Amino acid sequence: MRHVLVSVAALSVLWSCAPPPPSGGPETATVIQTSRAGDRLRQLEPVTFSRTPSSSGRTIRLDPEKRYQEIVGFGGSFTESSASVLDQLSAAKRESVINAYFSDSGAAYSLTRTHINSCDFSLDHYAYVDDGDEELETFSIDEDLDDLVPLIKDAMAAPGAEFKIIASPWSAPAWMKDNNSWYGGSLKPELQPVWAHYFSKYLEAYRDQGIEIWAITPENEPLGNNGQWDSMHFTPESMTEFIRVHLGPRLRADSWDTKILIYDQNRDHVDEWVDTILSDEQAASYVWGTAVHWYSSTVDWYPEVLSGLQERFPEKHILHSEGCIDSEVPVWRDDDWYWRKEATDWGYTWASEENKPKHPMYVPVYRYARDIIGGLNSWLVGWVDWNIVLDTQGGPNLAQNWCIAPVIANPETDEVYYTPLYDVLVHFSRYLRPGATRIEVNHDIEELMVTAVENPDGRIAVVVLNQGTVEQSFNLELNGQRVNLVIPAAAIQTILVG
């Protein structure tokens, strides 16, 4: 298998060569293709729609008149680990990675995440205040100023970059918790107002650095992680109280319009949390939406659960705030591995026997594409990957919780490997833009997964995934016009109409 690095210049051509929105007459479509056979975001020859009868009944019909959720964006996460790895590269190589993710000629990431205090992908535990300082007089983000903040600023300075940031704590400072530990435990009830104030101080400190935080979550993974790395426990009831009595009023009093996203953990337990918190009218008044992760299954994106949330609370939003190929040391420069059913996750080894069927070996490319397409079709408004860059070990990580990032770097040799996962994310982040609206897609082609949006500029972007072993021919139909297309086996296509 040949290995192809995706250049930012090539990505620029893909977008700039796409035809302008139609001014009348036949509409055209441009296809961007990534496949196991070796295509890496390859632009195919444009095709033209016609009103001729379709050559088969295998048709994907688009209906822009039926519109669903508005898209916030797609992207990845700024962590101290990613910043550390990038800082060990040459200046030129570091800049090329940042531009590949954030420039408008690269992946054009539009939604990102970072951590408040340390997380598992930090070099050590840290907080922003001295122990015992309930007045927060010592509050300082100095720990972030040598790595994390410069990375975010450089991403913001990438040509054409524009993205939102979600910030989440893995734990309050250990002294604020009932077990005086970074691992597990709960916030001391009497320090809830201090912790709410902490969020406001964080937002102010980052604004002073020229960085606006679009949204926060009260806690990353409030159900905990069995004490493996920084964590802090909430229950649905205690998070409701914290938002209603402390966090919401504090942010409002300090004139922050920062969004609050609740829960921020796996989809299998989200119902109880959302129903509890959003059934409290006062707490719900402060909540913009719900954040979910994907680690409860490698095969199920929980469409019934996500759609059920939207049905019960249609005014609130749902976005995916974290996912990655976890419990794996990265595979270096073997594109085909990312297309093979060889990856395993934490649950493959550690899940209960009852839950093991949710954690079979899987294909990394398919897991990403399937989760994003299925999630969008189940009302997600955004999708955020975990670390943007890791080293060849899958770290650094203070808990040795090795994971895979879409971009892997070897600082010792100043080499960077853009895995096929990077390509998958570009299929969405570059072509499904903030402010786009998901539109109706009708088809009965069992072998394909499909989603589609209408972008703010009027162009329609359709993403098609073929997880099968044979190519699939289909008609794409819009407003009575159609075109015949073929997607290879083991491939993903983004089709730009207009």
BELQUIPE-V390989 format. One record per residue. SS is DSSP state (h for helix, s for strand, l for the rest). NEAR is the number of other C-alpha atoms within 10 Angstrom. D_CENTER is the distance of its C-alpha to the mean C-alpha in whole Angstrom. Layout:
# BELQUIPE-V390989
ss->(SS/SS)
near->(NEAR/NEAR)
d_center->(D_CENTER/D_CENTER)
This chain:
# BELQUIPE-V390989
ss->(l/l/l/l/l/l/l/h/h/h/h/h/h/h/h/h/l/l/l/l/l/l/l/l/l/l/l/s/s/s/s/s/s/s/s/l/l/l/l/l/l/s/s/l/l/l/s/s/l/s/l/l/l/l/l/l/l/l/s/s/s/s/s/s/s/s/s/s/s/s/l/l/s/s/s/s/s/s/l/h/h/h/h/h/h/h/h/l/l/l/h/h/h/h/h/h/h/h/h/h/h/h/l/l/l/l/l/l/l/l/s/s/s/s/s/s/l/l/l/l/l/l/l/l/l/l/l/l/l/l/l/l/l/l/l/l/l/l/l/l/l/h/h/h/l/l/l/h/h/h/h/h/h/h/h/h/l/l/l/l/l/l/l/s/s/s/s/s/s/l/l/l/l/h/h/h/s/l/l/l/l/l/l/l/l/s/s/l/h/h/h/h/h/h/h/h/h/h/h/h/h/h/h/h/h/h/h/h/l/l/l/l/l/l/s/s/s/l/l/l/l/l/l/l/l/l/l/l/l/l/l/l/s/l/l/h/h/h/h/h/h/h/h/h/h/h/h/h/h/h/h/h/h/l/l/l/l/l/s/s/s/s/s/s/s/s/h/h/h/h/h/h/h/h/h/h/h/h/l/l/h/h/h/h/l/l/l/l/s/s/s/s/s/l/l/l/l/l/l/l/l/l/h/h/h/h/h/h/h/h/h/h/l/l/l/l/s/s/s/s/s/s/l/l/s/s/l/l/l/l/l/l/l/l/h/h/h/h/h/l/s/s/s/l/l/h/h/h/h/h/l/l/l/l/l/h/h/h/l/l/l/s/s/h/h/h/h/h/h/h/h/h/h/h/h/h/l/l/l/s/s/s/s/s/s/s/s/l/s/s/s/l/l/l/l/l/l/l/l/l/l/l/s/s/l/l/s/s/s/s/l/l/l/l/s/s/s/s/l/h/h/h/h/h/h/h/h/h/h/l/l/l/l/l/l/l/s/s/s/s/s/s/l/l/l/l/l/s/s/s/s/s/s/s/l/l/l/l/l/s/s/s/s/s/s/s/l/l/l/l/l/s/s/s/s/s/s/s/l/l/s/s/s/s/s/s/s/l/l/l/s/s/s/s/s/s/s/l)
near->(10/10/15/15/12/19/15/19/11/15/21/15/12/20/18/11/11/18/16/14/15/13/8/6/8/13/20/21/24/23/23/24/24/23/24/20/15/17/17/20/23/17/22/13/9/16/15/15/20/18/12/10/10/17/12/10/11/17/21/21/19/22/15/18/8/11/13/18/21/21/23/21/25/30/29/28/23/25/29/28/26/27/24/22/20/27/17/15/20/14/10/9/17/21/15/17/24/22/26/26/27/27/25/21/24/29/27/28/29/27/24/27/24/22/23/25/23/27/27/24/28/22/17/12/17/19/18/21/18/15/13/11/13/16/11/17/9/12/16/16/19/12/15/20/12/14/19/19/22/15/23/20/13/15/23/19/15/21/14/14/20/17/19/18/21/24/26/23/22/26/33/25/25/24/16/25/21/14/14/15/19/24/21/26/21/22/23/14/14/9/13/18/16/18/23/20/19/22/21/20/18/19/20/17/17/15/12/10/13/13/17/16/22/19/19/24/24/24/26/30/23/22/19/20/14/9/13/15/23/27/28/28/21/21/15/18/13/15/22/24/18/20/25/21/16/18/27/23/17/19/21/13/10/12/10/15/12/19/18/23/26/29/29/24/24/19/22/18/14/21/14/13/19/21/14/16/23/21/13/15/10/16/22/21/12/21/20/17/22/24/27/27/25/21/23/21/23/26/19/17/23/18/18/10/16/23/18/15/21/18/12/12/15/13/9/16/21/26/25/25/30/23/19/23/26/20/19/17/17/23/17/17/18/15/21/18/18/19/23/16/14/12/19/19/22/17/21/20/13/11/15/10/11/7/13/14/15/17/21/18/16/18/19/23/28/24/20/19/23/21/21/23/20/19/23/26/23/22/24/27/25/25/30/27/24/25/28/24/29/29/27/22/19/26/28/22/20/19/16/15/18/23/24/27/28/23/23/26/27/18/17/9/9/14/12/24/24/23/28/31/23/20/22/25/25/23/24/24/25/25/24/29/23/22/17/25/23/27/22/17/18/13/17/12/15/8/13/17/19/22/22/26/29/23/19/13/12/14/20/25/26/26/23/22/24/24/21/13/11/12/14/16/16/21/21/22/21/18/10/12/18/24/22/18/15/11/21/21/17/20/24/29/25/27/25/24/26/20)
d_center->(28/28/25/24/22/20/22/21/24/23/20/22/25/22/22/25/27/25/28/29/28/31/35/37/38/36/32/30/27/25/23/21/21/20/22/23/26/25/23/21/19/23/24/27/30/30/31/33/33/37/38/40/40/37/38/36/35/32/30/27/28/25/27/25/28/26/22/20/17/16/12/11/8/6/5/5/8/12/14/17/17/15/18/21/20/20/23/25/25/27/26/26/24/21/22/21/18/17/18/16/13/14/17/18/19/16/13/13/10/10/7/7/8/12/14/18/20/20/17/18/16/19/23/24/24/25/25/26/30/33/34/35/35/34/35/32/35/33/30/28/25/27/25/22/24/25/22/18/20/21/18/16/20/20/16/18/21/19/21/20/17/15/12/12/11/11/13/14/17/17/21/24/26/28/32/30/30/32/32/32/29/26/25/25/28/27/28/31/32/34/32/29/30/30/26/26/28/26/22/25/26/22/22/25/25/22/23/26/24/23/20/19/16/15/14/15/15/18/17/14/15/19/20/20/20/24/25/23/21/21/21/22/23/23/25/24/27/27/23/25/28/26/24/27/30/28/25/25/29/28/25/27/30/29/28/24/22/19/17/17/14/16/16/12/13/14/14/18/19/17/21/23/21/20/24/25/24/23/27/28/29/29/26/24/25/23/20/17/15/14/10/10/9/10/13/16/16/16/17/17/14/16/17/20/19/16/19/21/19/19/23/24/22/22/21/18/15/12/8/6/5/6/7/9/13/14/18/19/20/19/21/22/23/24/21/23/22/18/20/22/22/23/19/20/18/19/21/23/25/25/24/27/29/28/25/25/25/21/20/22/22/19/18/15/14/15/13/10/12/13/10/9/12/14/11/12/15/15/14/11/10/7/3/1/3/7/10/10/14/16/20/22/22/18/19/20/20/22/22/22/19/18/15/14/12/12/14/17/20/24/25/29/29/27/25/21/20/17/16/16/12/12/14/12/9/12/13/11/10/13/15/13/14/13/16/16/18/17/21/23/23/26/27/28/27/26/25/22/19/19/17/18/17/20/19/21/23/24/23/21/19/19/17/19/18/21/21/25/28/29/29/28/30/29/30/28/30/29/32/35/34/33/32/32/29/28/25/26/26/22/21/18/19/18/21/22/25/27)
